[in-house]
Amino acid sequence: MAINGGPNLNSVPAAQKQALSTNYLDLANSSNAGWSQQYLPDLMEKEAEVFGPRTISGFLAQVGAEEAMTADQVVWSEQGRLHLSYKAKITSSDTILLQSDIDESNYVQAGLDIDHGVRVADTIIVSNAAGVFKCRVTSIANNDALTVARYDAQTLAAANTDKSTTVLVYGSEYAKGTAYTNADNSSKLAERHQANEPDFKTFKNKPIIMKDYYEISGSDTSKIGWVEVSTEGGQGGYLWYLKAESDTRARFNDYVEMSMLESVRGGINAAAGAGAIRGVMIPAGTSSVYDQTVGASMKRPFLHVRYRASQTDDRRMKTWTTGSVGAATSALDAMSIHMLTERCLITQGANNFMLMK
C-alpha cells in the first residue's frame, strides 16, 4: 500500500514542531486507507550531509601568508632575466628579426623588430623546428635585424612565422686587435656595443571589496525546526536559521578564496586571461623583491594575500550584526548579519609557477 505523505515531509523544516496538514499522515482520511493504515513513518530527523565537506577555503591559508596594507594598490618590482633571450623569426638565410623578449612582454607588432641588447660578435644559439644552431653575430642593420654566420658554414632555414624561433646569447668571440665598434664605425653599430643595463619589471594589483549578508525576521528567530542540522561552522540543533546563516558564511568564505584565484585585474573590459586552467604548481618558500611601499628589499612568499587594515579598522574579515534581535541596534524587526572583506592576491615570481591546461 502506498504512503501519501505531506509535500514537506522530511524535506523542509516546519515552522513549529507540531502536526500540520502538510507534514503528517491523516489516518482518518479515506485516501490513506483510513484507520486500517498500518504503515507509519520512521522519521530520520538528522539532516543527511550528502555533499560531504562543501567548503573550499583553506588553500591560500596553507600555501600563502597574509599581510596588512593601507594603500589603494600594491606595487612591487622583480629582477629581470640575467641572460639575453628573445623570440624571433628568420627572414633570410642569414638574417634574424628579434620580435619580443623570451617572456613575450615586449612585443610591438608582427613583422617589426624590437630594441634589444644583442651586440656584434656575440655568439648565439638559434632554435626552431628545423633544429638548434650555433651562430656568431656579424653585423646589425639599422632596423635592428641581426646578420649571423653559422659555425657549421650552413645557412639558416627559413622560419617566417612570427616568434617561431628562440635566440639565446651565450657568449662572444672577437678577433685579435679588434675594437668594440665595427669597421665602418656606423652610429647604429657603435650603439650596439654600449653596455647592457640590467632591467626589472614592475607589477601592481589593487584590493577588491566583497560583501554579503544574511537576514531573518525577528519572529522566525524563535522558530524550532523539525530537522536536526549540523553546520560547517560546528553549529547544530533545531534552530534552522543558524544553519542558513552558517551556509551563507561558508559560501562567502568560498567566494573570497575563489575571487583571489579567478579575478581578472583591470575591470569588466580587461583582456582575456589564461584560459581554462586544470591545475597549478606553486613553488614553496619565499622570493626577494623590492617593495615600493616599504622602500626596501624584502622576502615574501611567492603567493600571499594583502588586506586593508589600519589602527582603527581591520578589513581582513569583518562581521557585524544589526537589527532588533538580541542587542537592538536599529528599528528593523530582523537580524542582519553582515560580512565584508577587502583584499587582493600577490603573485611574485610568476615564472616559477607552472600552469596545467
C-alpha positions as CSV (number, residue, x, y, z in Angstrom):
1,M,0.0,0.0,0.0
2,A,1.4,3.3,-1.0
3,I,2.0,6.1,1.6
4,N,0.8,9.6,0.8
5,G,2.9,12.0,2.8
6,G,2.6,15.7,3.1
7,P,4.6,17.6,0.5
8,N,7.1,18.9,3.1
9,L,7.6,15.6,4.8
10,N,11.3,15.0,5.6
11,S,12.3,17.8,3.2
12,V,11.7,21.3,4.6
13,P,11.7,22.1,8.3
14,A,8.3,23.1,9.7
15,A,7.8,26.4,11.4
16,Q,7.0,24.6,14.6
17,K,7.4,21.1,15.8
18,Q,3.8,20.1,15.5
19,A,1.4,18.2,13.3
20,L,0.2,20.3,10.3
21,S,-1.7,19.4,7.3
22,T,1.4,19.4,5.2
23,N,3.6,17.2,7.4
24,Y,1.7,14.3,8.8
25,L,-0.4,11.3,7.7
26,D,-4.2,11.7,8.2
27,L,-5.1,8.1,9.2
28,A,-8.8,9.0,9.1
29,N,-8.6,10.1,5.5
30,S,-10.0,7.6,3.2
31,S,-7.3,8.3,0.6
32,N,-4.8,6.9,3.2
33,A,-6.8,3.7,3.7
34,G,-8.4,5.2,6.8
35,W,-7.7,3.7,10.2
36,S,-6.6,0.5,8.5
37,Q,-3.4,2.2,7.5
38,Q,-0.6,0.3,9.3
39,Y,2.5,2.0,7.7
40,L,3.7,4.8,9.9
41,P,6.7,6.9,9.0
42,D,10.1,6.3,10.8
43,L,11.2,9.9,10.8
44,M,15.0,10.3,10.4
45,E,15.4,13.7,12.0
46,K,19.1,14.1,11.3
47,E,19.8,16.0,8.1
48,A,21.9,13.9,5.7
49,E,25.1,15.6,4.6
50,V,25.0,14.2,1.0
51,F,27.6,16.7,-0.5
52,G,30.3,16.0,2.1
53,P,32.6,18.9,3.1
54,R,31.2,21.7,0.9
55,T,33.8,24.3,1.6
56,I,37.0,25.0,-0.5
57,S,38.5,27.6,1.9
58,G,41.9,27.0,3.3
59,F,44.2,26.7,0.2
60,L,45.6,30.2,0.4
61,A,45.8,29.9,4.2
62,Q,48.0,26.8,3.8
63,V,50.4,28.0,1.0
64,G,50.4,31.7,1.4
65,A,50.8,34.4,4.1
66,E,48.5,37.4,4.8
67,E,49.8,40.9,5.3
68,A,48.1,44.2,6.1
69,M,48.1,47.2,3.7
70,T,46.9,50.8,3.9
71,A,47.2,52.0,0.3
72,D,44.8,51.6,-2.6
73,Q,47.2,49.4,-4.5
74,V,50.3,47.2,-4.1
75,V,53.3,47.9,-6.4
76,W,56.4,45.6,-6.4
77,S,59.4,45.1,-8.7
78,E,61.0,41.9,-9.8
79,Q,64.5,41.4,-11.2
80,G,64.8,40.8,-14.9
81,R,66.5,37.8,-16.6
82,L,70.2,37.7,-16.4
83,H,70.8,36.3,-19.8
84,L,69.5,37.8,-23.1
85,S,66.9,35.6,-24.8
86,Y,64.4,36.6,-27.5
87,K,61.7,35.2,-29.7
88,A,62.2,35.9,-33.4
89,K,61.7,34.9,-37.0
90,I,64.2,34.2,-39.7
91,T,63.7,36.4,-42.7
92,S,66.5,35.1,-45.0
93,S,69.3,32.6,-45.0
94,D,71.4,34.7,-42.6
95,T,69.0,37.3,-41.1
96,I,67.1,37.2,-37.9
97,L,64.4,39.6,-36.8
98,L,64.1,39.8,-33.0
99,Q,60.4,40.4,-32.2
100,S,60.0,40.1,-28.4
101,D,61.8,39.1,-25.2
102,I,61.5,35.5,-24.1
103,D,58.6,36.3,-21.8
104,E,56.7,38.0,-24.8
105,S,56.2,41.1,-22.7
106,N,57.8,43.4,-25.2
107,Y,56.1,42.6,-28.5
108,V,55.4,45.6,-30.7
109,Q,53.8,44.3,-33.9
110,A,54.1,41.4,-36.2
111,G,56.9,41.9,-38.8
112,L,58.6,44.6,-36.7
113,D,61.8,44.3,-34.6
114,I,62.3,45.5,-31.1
115,D,65.2,47.2,-29.4
116,H,67.4,44.5,-28.0
117,G,70.8,44.0,-26.2
118,V,72.5,41.7,-28.8
119,R,75.8,43.1,-30.0
120,V,78.1,42.4,-32.9
121,A,80.5,39.5,-32.1
122,D,78.0,37.9,-29.7
123,T,77.7,34.2,-30.0
124,I,74.1,32.9,-30.0
125,I,72.0,29.7,-30.0
126,V,69.2,29.7,-32.6
127,S,66.5,27.2,-32.0
128,N,63.3,26.4,-34.0
129,A,61.5,23.5,-35.7
130,A,64.5,23.0,-38.1
131,G,66.9,22.3,-35.3
132,V,69.4,24.0,-33.0
133,F,72.3,26.1,-34.5
134,K,75.3,28.0,-33.1
135,C,75.9,31.3,-34.8
136,R,78.0,34.5,-34.5
137,V,76.5,37.9,-35.0
138,T,78.5,39.6,-37.8
139,S,76.5,42.8,-38.2
140,I,73.4,44.6,-37.0
141,A,71.3,46.5,-39.6
142,N,69.7,49.9,-39.0
143,N,66.4,48.2,-38.5
144,D,68.0,46.1,-35.6
145,A,67.9,42.9,-37.7
146,L,70.8,40.5,-37.0
147,T,73.1,39.2,-39.7
148,V,74.7,36.0,-38.5
149,A,77.0,33.3,-39.6
150,R,76.6,29.6,-38.6
151,Y,79.6,27.9,-37.2
152,D,79.0,24.9,-39.4
153,A,79.1,27.1,-42.5
154,Q,75.5,26.3,-43.4
155,T,72.6,28.8,-43.9
156,L,69.6,29.2,-41.7
157,A,66.4,27.5,-42.7
158,A,63.5,29.9,-43.3
159,A,61.1,30.3,-40.3
160,N,58.9,33.2,-41.3
161,T,56.3,32.6,-38.7
162,D,56.2,35.3,-36.0
163,K,58.1,34.3,-32.8
164,S,58.7,30.8,-34.1
165,T,62.5,31.0,-33.3
166,T,64.3,31.3,-30.0
167,V,67.6,33.2,-29.7
168,L,69.8,32.9,-26.7
169,V,73.1,34.9,-26.3
170,Y,75.7,32.6,-24.6
171,G,79.0,34.5,-25.1
172,S,81.1,36.4,-27.6
173,E,84.1,35.9,-29.9
174,Y,86.5,38.7,-31.1
175,A,89.4,38.6,-33.5
176,K,92.8,39.8,-32.3
177,G,93.2,43.6,-32.1
178,T,89.5,44.3,-32.8
179,A,87.6,47.1,-31.1
180,Y,84.0,47.1,-29.9
181,T,82.9,49.1,-32.9
182,N,82.6,47.7,-36.4
183,A,84.9,48.5,-39.3
184,D,82.5,51.1,-40.9
185,N,82.1,52.7,-37.4
186,S,78.4,53.5,-38.1
187,S,76.5,55.0,-35.3
188,K,74.0,52.2,-35.2
189,L,76.7,49.6,-34.9
190,A,78.6,51.5,-32.3
191,E,75.3,51.8,-30.3
192,R,75.1,48.1,-30.3
193,H,78.3,47.9,-28.2
194,Q,77.0,50.1,-25.4
195,A,76.8,48.5,-22.0
196,N,73.6,46.5,-21.4
197,E,71.8,47.9,-18.4
198,P,70.0,45.4,-16.1
199,D,66.2,45.7,-16.2
200,F,63.4,45.0,-13.8
201,K,59.7,44.6,-14.1
202,T,57.1,46.4,-12.1
203,F,53.7,44.9,-11.2
204,K,50.7,46.1,-9.3
205,N,47.4,44.9,-8.0
206,K,44.5,46.5,-6.2
207,P,42.2,45.1,-3.5
208,I,38.6,44.2,-4.2
209,I,35.8,44.8,-1.8
210,M,33.5,41.8,-1.2
211,K,30.2,41.8,0.8
212,D,27.4,39.5,1.7
213,Y,24.7,39.3,4.4
214,Y,22.1,37.1,5.9
215,E,18.8,38.3,7.3
216,I,16.0,36.7,9.2
217,S,12.9,38.3,10.7
218,G,12.6,38.6,14.4
219,S,9.6,36.2,14.5
220,D,11.5,33.5,12.6
221,T,14.4,33.5,15.0
222,S,12.2,31.9,17.6
223,K,11.1,29.0,15.4
224,I,12.0,25.5,16.1
225,G,12.9,23.4,13.1
226,W,11.8,19.8,12.7
227,V,15.0,18.5,11.2
228,E,18.2,18.4,13.3
229,V,21.1,20.1,11.4
230,S,24.8,20.5,11.8
231,T,26.9,23.2,10.0
232,E,30.3,23.6,8.6
233,G,31.0,26.0,11.4
234,G,30.3,23.4,14.1
235,Q,26.8,24.7,15.0
236,G,24.0,22.3,15.4
237,G,20.5,21.8,16.7
238,Y,16.9,22.5,15.7
239,L,17.2,26.3,15.1
240,W,17.1,26.3,11.3
241,Y,18.2,30.0,10.9
242,L,21.6,29.0,12.4
243,K,22.0,26.6,9.5
244,A,21.1,29.2,6.9
245,E,23.4,31.8,8.4
246,S,26.3,29.3,8.6
247,D,25.7,28.3,4.9
248,T,25.8,32.0,3.9
249,R,29.1,32.5,5.8
250,A,30.6,29.3,4.3
251,R,29.6,30.4,0.8
252,F,31.1,33.9,1.4
253,N,34.4,32.3,2.5
254,D,34.4,30.2,-0.6
255,Y,33.8,33.3,-2.7
256,V,36.7,35.1,-1.0
257,E,39.0,32.2,-1.9
258,M,37.8,31.8,-5.4
259,S,37.9,35.5,-6.2
260,M,41.6,35.7,-5.2
261,L,42.4,32.9,-7.7
262,E,39.9,33.7,-10.5
263,S,39.5,37.5,-10.6
264,V,40.7,39.5,-13.6
265,R,42.6,42.7,-13.0
266,G,41.5,45.7,-14.9
267,G,37.7,45.6,-14.6
268,I,35.0,44.3,-16.9
269,N,36.7,45.2,-20.1
270,A,40.0,43.7,-19.2
271,A,41.8,41.4,-21.7
272,A,41.2,37.7,-21.6
273,G,43.2,35.7,-19.0
274,A,45.0,32.5,-19.2
275,G,42.0,30.5,-20.4
276,A,40.9,27.2,-18.9
277,I,43.3,26.0,-16.2
278,R,43.2,22.4,-14.9
279,G,45.8,23.0,-12.2
280,V,48.7,25.0,-11.0
281,M,52.0,24.1,-9.3
282,I,53.1,26.8,-6.8
283,P,56.6,27.0,-5.5
284,A,57.2,26.8,-1.8
285,G,59.4,29.3,0.0
286,T,60.0,33.0,-0.5
287,S,61.2,35.4,-3.2
288,S,63.2,38.6,-2.7
289,V,61.5,41.7,-4.2
290,Y,61.7,45.4,-3.8
291,D,58.6,46.7,-2.2
292,Q,57.9,50.3,-3.3
293,T,55.5,50.9,-0.5
294,V,58.0,49.9,2.2
295,G,61.0,51.2,0.2
296,A,63.2,48.2,0.8
297,S,64.0,44.7,-0.5
298,M,62.0,42.1,1.4
299,K,61.5,38.3,1.3
300,R,57.9,37.3,0.9
301,P,56.1,34.1,-0.1
302,F,55.6,33.6,-3.8
303,L,51.9,33.7,-3.2
304,H,50.3,35.8,-0.4
305,V,47.3,38.0,0.3
306,R,47.2,41.7,1.2
307,Y,44.2,43.0,3.0
308,R,43.2,46.6,4.0
309,A,43.8,47.4,7.7
310,S,44.8,50.3,9.9
311,Q,44.9,51.1,13.6
312,T,41.2,51.9,13.6
313,D,39.7,49.4,11.1
314,D,40.7,45.9,10.1
315,R,39.0,44.8,6.9
316,R,40.6,41.3,6.6
317,M,37.3,39.7,7.5
318,K,34.6,41.9,9.2
319,T,31.4,40.5,10.7
320,W,28.7,42.6,12.5
321,T,25.1,42.2,13.4
322,T,22.3,44.7,13.2
323,G,18.6,44.7,13.9
324,S,16.2,44.2,16.8
325,V,17.2,40.7,17.8
326,G,19.5,40.5,20.9
327,A,21.2,43.8,21.5
328,A,18.9,46.0,19.4
329,T,20.8,48.3,17.1
330,S,18.0,49.5,14.8
331,A,14.2,49.6,14.4
332,L,14.3,46.8,11.8
333,D,12.4,43.8,13.2
334,A,15.0,41.3,11.9
335,M,18.5,40.1,12.5
336,S,21.0,41.0,9.8
337,I,24.5,39.5,9.8
338,H,26.9,41.4,7.5
339,M,30.2,40.1,6.1
340,L,32.9,42.2,4.4
341,T,36.5,41.8,3.2
342,E,38.9,44.0,1.2
343,R,41.9,42.1,-0.2
344,C,44.0,41.1,-3.2
345,L,46.3,38.3,-4.2
346,I,50.0,39.0,-4.9
347,T,51.8,36.6,-7.2
348,Q,55.6,37.1,-7.1
349,G,57.9,35.3,-9.5
350,A,55.2,34.0,-11.7
351,N,57.8,32.5,-14.0
352,N,58.4,29.9,-11.2
353,F,54.8,28.8,-11.4
354,M,53.5,26.0,-13.7
355,L,50.0,26.1,-15.2
356,M,48.4,22.8,-16.3
357,K,45.9,23.4,-19.2
